[in-house]
Amino acid sequence: MTQLSTWPAKLIDTTAPRSVVLIRLYVGAVFLVEGILKFLREHALGTGRFDKASIPAPDFFATLDGVFEILCGVLILAGLLTRLAAVPMVVDMLGALLITKVPILWGGSGLFHGESGWWDFAHEARLDFAQLCGSLFLLIVGAGTWSLDARLSTGRGRPAGPEHG
């Protein structure tokens, strides 16, 4: 098999246990909801938030971020192209941490009404860290055996033994 024919298979191949569906449901649902909220609550969570964080072209980047969160959230929920969908979400969470959470360590950023220090950072960043870890986990192990990826990858949709429970 050539390199070109093996990389798509590796992208969807997964032998992770069925229980990975729980991580997919959590991570995918949070991304989907947050993406939708960027459009429903544009001032607080979309363009307005991006503008307050001094992100250039806030209209463009808030829209792009919302679309990616919705699309990747749906793909992760379905277990379809899960590893591919996890990549932009890792970047998304790293960006959220660096732009909106790390400044809290050095006296706040204006987004959080003067919060600063380690404990405020830890509190404000908890969801970002959970989403980052969940996305990295899915990138590494794949969607699990209860997924569309597993159904598409050479009949691996069913576990071979009890270790996949």
C-alpha positions in Angstrom: 0.0 0.0 0.0 1.3 3.5 -0.8 1.7 6.3 1.6 -1.2 8.1 -0.1 -3.6 5.2 0.4 -2.8 4.7 4.0 -3.1 8.2 5.5 -6.9 8.4 5.0 -7.3 5.0 6.7 -5.1 6.1 9.6 -7.2 9.2 10.0 -10.4 7.3 10.7 -8.9 4.0 12.1 -9.8 3.5 15.8 -9.5 0.6 18.2 -10.3 2.7 21.2 -13.0 1.3 23.5 -16.7 2.0 23.2 -16.5 4.2 26.3 -14.8 6.9 24.3 -18.3 7.8 23.2 -18.7 9.5 26.6 -15.8 11.9 25.9 -17.1 12.5 22.3 -20.5 13.4 23.6 -19.1 15.8 26.2 -16.5 17.5 23.9 -18.7 17.6 20.9 -21.8 19.0 22.7 -19.8 21.7 24.4 -18.2 22.8 21.1 -21.6 22.7 19.3 -23.3 24.8 22.0 -20.5 27.3 22.3 -20.4 27.7 18.5 -24.1 28.3 18.3 -23.9 30.8 21.2 -21.3 32.9 19.3 -24.2 33.7 16.9 -27.0 33.9 19.4 -25.2 36.0 21.9 -22.9 37.9 19.5 -22.0 40.8 21.8 -21.2 38.7 24.9 -19.7 35.6 23.3 -19.1 36.4 19.6 -17.8 39.5 18.0 -18.1 41.6 21.1 -16.0 39.2 23.1 -13.4 39.0 20.4 -13.3 42.8 20.2 -12.8 43.1 24.0 -9.9 40.6 23.7 -8.3 42.9 21.1 -8.4 40.2 18.4 -8.0 41.8 15.0 -11.0 41.6 12.6 -13.3 40.4 15.4 -16.3 40.0 13.0 -14.3 37.6 10.8 -12.6 35.6 13.5 -15.7 35.3 15.8 -17.7 34.0 12.8 -14.9 31.6 11.7 -14.5 30.3 15.3 -18.3 29.8 15.6 -18.5 27.9 12.3 -15.5 25.7 13.2 -16.9 24.9 16.6 -20.3 24.0 15.2 -18.9 21.9 12.3 -16.2 20.2 14.4 -18.7 19.7 17.3 -21.1 17.8 15.0 -18.3 15.7 13.5 -17.0 14.8 17.0 -20.5 13.9 18.2 -21.1 11.7 15.2 -17.6 10.2 15.5 -16.9 11.1 11.8 -13.4 12.3 10.9 -12.9 12.7 14.6 -9.1 13.1 14.6 -9.4 15.7 11.8 -12.1 17.6 13.7 -10.0 17.6 16.9 -7.1 19.4 15.3 -8.8 22.8 14.9 -10.4 22.5 18.3 -7.0 22.0 19.9 -5.8 25.2 18.2 -9.1 26.9 19.3 -8.6 26.0 22.9 -4.9 26.9 22.9 -5.9 30.3 21.5 -8.6 30.8 24.1 -6.2 30.0 26.9 -3.5 32.2 25.6 -5.6 35.2 24.6 -8.3 35.2 27.3 -7.1 33.2 30.3 -3.3 33.6 30.6 -3.7 37.5 31.0 -5.6 36.8 34.2 -2.3 35.6 35.8 -0.9 39.1 35.2 -3.7 41.3 36.5 -6.7 40.5 34.4 -7.6 41.4 30.8 -10.7 43.5 31.1 -12.8 40.5 30.1 -13.2 39.2 33.6 -13.8 42.4 35.6 -10.5 42.6 37.3 -9.9 39.0 38.3 -6.3 38.1 38.6 -3.9 35.5 40.0 -3.6 31.8 40.0 -7.0 30.9 41.5 -9.0 33.1 39.2 -7.0 31.8 36.2 -7.7 28.2 37.3 -11.4 28.9 37.7 -11.8 30.7 34.4 -9.7 28.3 32.4 -11.3 25.0 33.7 -13.6 24.5 30.7 -10.8 25.4 28.2 -8.5 22.9 29.8 -11.2 20.2 29.8 -11.9 20.9 26.1 -8.2 20.9 25.3 -7.6 17.6 27.1 -10.7 16.0 25.6 -9.7 17.1 22.1 -6.1 15.9 22.5 -7.5 12.6 23.8 -9.7 12.2 20.7 -6.8 13.2 18.4 -4.7 10.4 19.9 -7.1 7.5 20.3 -9.7 8.3 17.7 -13.5 8.1 17.9 -13.8 4.7 19.5 -15.7 1.6 18.3 -19.1 3.3 18.6 -18.6 5.8 15.9 -19.0 6.4 12.2 -15.2 6.3 11.8 -15.1 2.7 13.2 -17.9 1.7 10.8 -16.0 3.2 7.9 -12.7 1.6 8.7 -12.6 -1.9 7.4 -15.3 -3.4 9.6 -13.8 -2.4 13.0 -17.1 -1.2 14.3 -17.3 -4.1 16.7 -14.8 -4.8 19.4 -12.8 -8.0 19.3 -12.8 -8.8 22.9 -13.8 -7.7 26.5 -10.9 -5.2 26.6 -12.9 -2.9 24.4 -15.8 -2.3 26.9 
